[in-house]
Amino acid sequence: MANQDTKQEKIAALPDLFQMGDDGVHLRSARCGTCGTCFFPEYHEQHRPDCSREGVEKVLLSRTGRLASYTIQCYMPPPPFKTEGDITPYPIGMVEFSEGIQVVGIMVNCTEDDLELGMAVETTTFTLYHDEQGQEIVTWAFRPVND
């Protein structure tokens, strides 16, 4: 898939899941102050058994992580996922972040042959479609880190 992380104005399709800034793209997470569990999205609190669930704080995940697993999807995602065209086949990666959480997302700027378990990846964006005003609507994605 082509690099879709350009400098033009982008609109997050789901702004409560990630944020774009001068320092890059970060997934929005939260961490429980009692059990230390991170969860994604930030409002989907999953705790360990017997946790008192106190002191939950919002955190931004690191921009980079390691590819823990991947697969190649050969069918279009079901609604409400929306794109301007057929993107199949496309790689999906499960990325492990230093915060102790794994998140799944589309892999861009790579092919299946480029993917290696444990490789460094960074959070970026993927253009889903353009709205009626021509604005670029994006979601989060991952891409290999060029060493």
N, C-alpha and C positions, 0 to 999 in steps of 0.2 A: 504494500500500500504506500502511496506517495506521502511525503511529509506534508502535513496539513497544519503546521504550526507557524503561521506567518505573523507579521506585525500589524495587520489590519484589525479593526475593531471586531471582537467576537462576543457573542451572547451565549451564556451558559444555558443549555436546555434545562438543566436541573441545578440551579444556583446553590441549593442547600447541600449539594454533594461535593462540590469542589470550588476552588477559587483560583482566579488567574491574577497574577500581579507581576511587578517588575522582577521579582526573584523566581518566577516560573509558575507552574501549576501545582497546587497542593490539594490532596483529598482532605475533606473536613471530617474529622473523627472526634471522639471523646474518650476520656479515660476515667475510670472509677477510682476515686481516692481511697476507697476501702480495699478492694481486691486487686487494683492495678490493671484490670482488663481494659483493653482498647476495643472499640467497636465502630463499625461503619455500616450505614451512615451515622452521624453523630447523635441522631435522635433514636437510633435502634439499640437501646441498651440491653446488652447481654452480659450477665454477671455470672460469677462462679456460684455454685451452691453455697448456702449459708452466708452469702455476702449481705452486709447491711445496706448496701447501695447508697452510701453517703459520699458527698464531695465529688460528684461528677463534674469534670471540667472539659471544656471544648479544647481540642488540640488540632493542629495541622500536621498531617503526616509528612515525613521527610519526602523530598522530591525524588529520591532514588531508593531503589530496593533491588532484590535479587529474584530472578525468575525461578519460582518453585515448581511450576508445572505449566503445561500448555497443551492445547489441542487445536485442530484446524476445523472450523465450521464450514460445512458445504451447503448450508441452507440459510436463507435470510432469517434474521431474528423476528419473532412475532410482534404484533402491535402491543404496546404503543410505540415501539422502536420505529423510527421513521428516517429514511434516507432518500436521496434524490435518484438513486439507481441501485442496481444489484451490486453488492460488494463481495459476493462469494467468489471463491473461498477466501476466508480471512482467519488469521491466527487470533486465538484468545489466550491470554496469559494470566496465571495466578502469581501475583507479586508479593513477596514477603518483605515487609518494612521493618526497620530496626525497632519500631515501637511494639513489635510482637504481634502484628496482625497481618493477615493475607487478604488481598483484594483482587478481584478478577476484572479484566478489561480487555478491550481490543488492542492488539499489537499493531503498530504502524512502522513504516520505514524498514520493513524486514520481510523475509519470506520464511517458510518453514525451515529451509536449509540454514538460515542464519541463527536459528534459535538453539540455545544450549542451556540446560538446567544450571542454575547458579550464576548465569551471566548478569551483569549489572544493567538495569533498565531505569528509565526516568519517566515521571509522569508528564504527559503532554496533553494535547487536545486532538480530537478527530472531528472533522466537519460532517455533520449529519445532513444538513440541507440549508437552503437560504429562504428566509421568510419573504412575505409579500413586499417588504421594503428593501429586499436585497441583502439584509444583514445575515452574516454567517452564524448559524446556530451550531454549537459544538457540545461534545461530551468529553469526559476524560478518556485517556488512552495511555498506553505505555509504548516506549521505543527503546531500542538498545542504546546504551551509552557508548559513544565513540571515544575509545581510549586514546 
